[in-house]
Amino acid sequence: MSPETDAIRVGASLTGERGRRIGTVDAIFSDYLLVRTAGIVPVDLYIPRPAVTVGADRLWVSCSADEAYKRWHRPLKQAPHADG
């Protein structure tokens, strides 16, 4: 496995500007990472892989947690299992 593959794993921490934690990788897809935020009310962020920088011991994006929320939060309009 490459260092990048080792760093991108479920449970890995994602940090933003100034080393502040944004959340934890909850799922890995071919083109994005599903990251659950670290706040009191967890929110799912859909972060494109090209936006994530992989280091030897961490993952990070070059924005604040607030900016990450504005860019990559996409709430579901309807539950996936709902009829309609």
HELIX and SHEET records of a PDB file:
HELIX    1   1 PRO A    3  ALA A    7  1                                   5    
HELIX    2   2 GLU A   17  GLY A   19  5                                   3    
HELIX    3   3 ARG A   49  ALA A   51  5                                   3    
HELIX    4   4 ALA A   65  TRP A   72  1                                   8    
SHEET    1   A 6 ASP A  44  PRO A  48  0                                        
SHEET    2   A 6 TYR A  32  THR A  37 -1                                        
SHEET    3   A 6 ARG A  21  ILE A  28 -1                                        
SHEET    4   A 6 SER A  13  THR A  15 -1                                        
SHEET    5   A 6 LEU A  59  TRP A  60  1                                        
SHEET    6   A 6 THR A  53  VAL A  54 -1                                        
END                                                                             
